[in-house]
Amino acid sequence: MTNKQNFVQGMKNGIPICLGYFAVSFAFGIQAADINLSPFQAGLLSLLNVTSAGQFAGLAVIASAGSYIEMACLQAIVNLRYLLMSAALSQKLTVETSTIHRLGIAYGVTDEIFGISVMRKGTLSPFFSYGATLVSVFGWVSGTVLGASAGAILPQRLISALGIALYGMFIAIIIPPAREQRSVMITVIAGMVAATIFTYAPILRALTGGMRIIIVTVLVAGAAAYIWPVEN
Amino acid sequence: MNHSVYLYILVMAAVTYAIRALPLTLIRKEIKSKFIRSFLYYVPYATLAAMTFPAIITSTDYVPSACIGFAAALILAFRRQSLIVVACGASAAVLIVELIMGFL
């Protein structure tokens, strides 16, 4: 595939992410406006961060006038899962992939773009990432700005329905391979069960959402790797 | 102390980008360890599964509509529908359920 074909393919695969992002970032924009961020500030925040959980958590720090150190630590914890995703993606690139391309791909390491990138057959073309990132970030930023400037224009029923779109996409990414491979199916089920336990069990539920995802991922993926090692 | 919104945004962006960029730029070779390779192979499934459930249950205004949306997404994904069909199908299911709930 040429670079252009990869780019176009990435843009196509980015469309559902764009729609899902629009819904989530619209809600983010409304919250940002609530704590007196201007639509420009909210849009800039979304453009530079592109991370749902991290941004919502960041708003809380801004609203309470927390310290910059507190902000840095919180972002590191909430977004630490990107470290694992970035490491997994590094194995999808050819050894020749330049530092510039690596830095470019890094900007778009979100849960969703990572999901579609890591599932590409064979190696990952940076241009696929760029296409997917461009379309997705467009949805993320425009949703934020619209939410911050005119949060009341979308009917609540529609916002509620769009709230599930991102999760629908996650399911579309993980279920087809789970059908093919028993070890993947058990990993998926174990991930959901473990996340449920960590969400509701006493003591464990005190963990932040980001830490919960990291611990469950390390436990479940580690156990799966031990039980069902992958032959190249 | 007076905090600048722009400085907050910059701190957030710098930390988040560093986390995303470090492994991609530092791990340049194929990892040889079979265990780590296998671990990274399972990471996306474990992560995406953990992020989906139970969070999906509270992703809409009502738990019942979210459950129907979850079921719709599972059925569509099992039938190997594309990302957009599964995402829109789940949203449509939620919308229909909430509209019906509104009439009851």
Contacts between the chains, C-beta under 8 A, distances in Angstrom:
chain1	res1	chain2	res2	distance
A	13	B	83	6.9
A	15	B	84	6.0
A	16	B	82	7.8
A	16	B	83	4.2
A	16	B	84	4.0
A	16	B	87	4.7
A	16	B	88	7.6
A	17	B	83	7.7
A	19	B	84	7.5
A	19	B	87	6.6
A	19	B	88	7.5
A	20	B	87	5.9
A	37	B	5	6.3
A	41	B	5	5.4
A	41	B	6	7.4
A	41	B	9	7.1
A	44	B	6	7.9
A	44	B	9	6.1
A	45	B	9	4.9
A	45	B	12	7.2
A	48	B	9	6.1
A	48	B	10	7.7
A	48	B	12	7.4
A	48	B	13	3.8
A	49	B	9	7.6
A	49	B	12	5.5
A	49	B	13	5.5
A	49	B	16	5.4
A	51	B	16	5.7
A	54	B	12	6.8
A	54	B	16	5.9
A	55	B	12	7.6
A	58	B	8	7.0
A	58	B	12	5.1
A	61	B	8	7.1
A	62	B	3	7.5
A	62	B	5	6.5
A	62	B	8	5.2
A	65	B	1	7.9
A	65	B	3	5.6
A	67	B	1	8.0
A	68	B	3	7.5
A	68	B	7	6.6
A	68	B	8	7.1
A	68	B	11	5.1
A	71	B	8	5.9
A	71	B	11	5.1
A	71	B	12	6.2
A	72	B	11	5.4
A	72	B	14	8.0
A	72	B	15	5.1
A	75	B	11	7.5
A	75	B	12	5.2
A	75	B	15	4.3
A	75	B	16	5.5
A	76	B	15	5.4
A	76	B	19	6.8
A	79	B	15	7.3
A	79	B	16	5.1
A	79	B	19	5.3
A	79	B	20	7.9
A	80	B	19	6.5
A	81	B	47	6.2
A	82	B	16	7.4
A	82	B	19	4.9
A	82	B	20	4.8
A	83	B	19	5.3
A	83	B	22	7.1
A	83	B	23	5.9
A	84	B	40	7.8
A	84	B	43	5.3
A	84	B	47	7.1
A	85	B	20	8.0
A	85	B	43	7.1
A	85	B	44	7.5
A	85	B	47	7.2
A	86	B	19	7.3
A	86	B	20	5.4
A	86	B	21	7.3
A	86	B	22	7.0
A	86	B	23	3.8
A	86	B	24	4.8
A	87	B	23	4.0
A	87	B	27	6.0
A	87	B	40	6.3
A	88	B	40	4.3
A	88	B	41	7.9
A	88	B	43	5.0
A	88	B	44	6.5
A	89	B	23	7.8
A	89	B	24	6.1
A	90	B	23	5.5
A	90	B	24	5.2
A	90	B	27	4.0
A	90	B	28	7.4
A	91	B	27	7.6
A	91	B	30	6.7
A	91	B	31	6.2
A	91	B	37	7.2
A	91	B	40	5.9
A	93	B	24	7.7
A	95	B	28	6.5
A	95	B	29	6.4
A	95	B	30	7.1
A	99	B	25	5.8
A	102	B	21	7.4
A	102	B	24	4.6
A	102	B	25	4.8
A	103	B	21	5.8
A	103	B	24	7.7
A	103	B	25	6.5
A	105	B	24	6.1
A	106	B	17	6.8
A	106	B	20	4.3
A	106	B	21	3.8
A	106	B	24	4.9
A	106	B	25	7.3
A	107	B	17	6.9
A	107	B	20	7.1
A	109	B	20	4.2
A	109	B	24	7.5
A	111	B	47	7.4
A	111	B	48	7.0
A	111	B	51	6.2
A	114	B	44	7.0
A	115	B	44	6.3
A	115	B	48	5.9
A	116	B	83	7.2
A	118	B	44	5.0
A	119	B	44	7.4
A	156	B	61	7.2
A	157	B	95	6.3
A	157	B	98	5.6
A	157	B	99	6.8
A	157	B	102	7.8
A	158	B	95	7.2
A	160	B	60	4.6
A	160	B	61	4.1
A	160	B	62	7.7
A	160	B	65	7.3
A	160	B	94	6.6
A	160	B	95	8.0
A	160	B	98	6.2
A	161	B	60	6.8
A	161	B	65	8.0
A	161	B	69	7.9
A	161	B	91	4.5
A	161	B	92	7.3
A	161	B	94	4.3
A	161	B	95	4.0
A	161	B	98	6.9
A	162	B	91	5.7
A	163	B	59	4.6
A	163	B	60	4.9
A	163	B	61	7.9
A	163	B	94	7.7
A	164	B	56	6.5
A	164	B	59	4.8
A	164	B	60	5.5
A	164	B	66	6.2
A	164	B	69	4.4
A	164	B	70	7.6
A	164	B	73	7.6
A	164	B	90	4.9
A	164	B	91	5.8
A	164	B	94	5.3
A	165	B	87	4.5
A	165	B	88	7.3
A	165	B	90	6.7
A	165	B	91	5.0
A	166	B	59	7.8
A	166	B	87	7.5
A	167	B	52	5.2
A	167	B	55	7.0
A	167	B	56	4.1
A	167	B	59	5.7
A	167	B	70	7.5
A	167	B	73	7.0
A	167	B	90	7.1
A	168	B	69	7.2
A	168	B	72	8.0
A	168	B	73	4.3
A	168	B	76	7.9
A	168	B	86	4.8
A	168	B	87	4.0
A	168	B	88	7.6
A	168	B	89	6.9
A	168	B	90	3.5
A	168	B	91	6.9
A	169	B	83	5.2
A	169	B	86	6.7
A	169	B	87	4.7
A	170	B	48	4.6
A	170	B	49	7.9
A	170	B	51	6.3
A	170	B	52	4.6
A	171	B	52	6.1
A	171	B	70	7.8
A	171	B	73	4.4
A	171	B	74	6.2
A	171	B	77	4.8
A	171	B	86	6.1
A	171	B	90	7.7
A	172	B	73	7.2
A	172	B	76	7.3
A	172	B	77	4.9
A	172	B	81	6.9
A	172	B	82	7.1
A	172	B	83	4.6
A	172	B	85	7.8
A	172	B	86	3.6
A	172	B	87	6.8
A	173	B	44	7.7
A	173	B	48	6.0
A	173	B	83	7.1
A	174	B	44	7.5
A	174	B	45	5.4
A	174	B	48	5.0
A	174	B	49	6.0
A	174	B	52	7.7
A	174	B	77	7.9
A	175	B	74	6.8
A	175	B	77	3.6
A	175	B	78	5.9
A	176	B	77	6.6
A	176	B	80	5.2
A	177	B	45	7.3
A	178	B	45	7.2
A	179	B	78	6.6
A	179	B	80	7.8
A	183	B	42	7.8
A	184	B	42	7.6
A	184	B	45	5.4
A	187	B	42	5.2
A	187	B	45	4.6
A	187	B	46	5.6
A	187	B	49	7.2
A	188	B	45	5.3
A	188	B	46	7.8
A	188	B	49	4.4
A	189	B	49	7.5
A	190	B	46	7.4
A	190	B	49	7.8
A	191	B	45	6.7
A	191	B	46	4.4
A	191	B	47	7.3
A	191	B	48	7.7
A	191	B	49	3.1
A	191	B	50	4.4
A	191	B	53	8.0
A	192	B	49	4.9
A	192	B	50	6.9
A	192	B	52	6.8
A	192	B	53	3.9
A	192	B	54	7.6
A	194	B	50	6.6
A	195	B	49	7.3
A	195	B	50	3.9
A	195	B	51	7.5
A	195	B	53	6.1
A	195	B	54	6.4
A	195	B	55	7.8
A	196	B	53	6.5
A	196	B	54	4.9
A	199	B	54	5.5
A	200	B	54	7.7
A	212	B	50	7.3
A	213	B	47	6.2
A	213	B	50	5.4
A	213	B	51	6.0
A	216	B	46	6.6
A	216	B	47	8.0
A	216	B	50	4.2
A	217	B	43	6.0
A	217	B	46	4.7
A	217	B	47	4.7
A	217	B	50	6.3
A	220	B	42	7.3
A	220	B	46	4.0
A	220	B	49	7.8
A	220	B	50	7.3
A	221	B	39	5.3
A	221	B	40	7.8
A	221	B	42	3.9
A	221	B	43	4.8
A	221	B	45	7.5
A	221	B	46	4.3
A	221	B	47	7.8
A	222	B	39	5.9
A	224	B	38	7.4
A	224	B	39	7.9
A	224	B	42	4.2
A	224	B	45	7.9
A	224	B	46	7.1
A	225	B	35	5.6
A	225	B	36	7.8
A	225	B	38	3.6
A	225	B	39	4.1
A	225	B	41	7.3
A	225	B	42	5.8
A	226	B	35	7.2
A	228	B	38	7.4
A	229	B	34	5.5
A	229	B	35	6.8
A	229	B	38	4.6
A	230	B	34	7.7
A	230	B	37	6.3
A	230	B	38	4.4
A	230	B	41	4.8
A	232	B	37	7.8
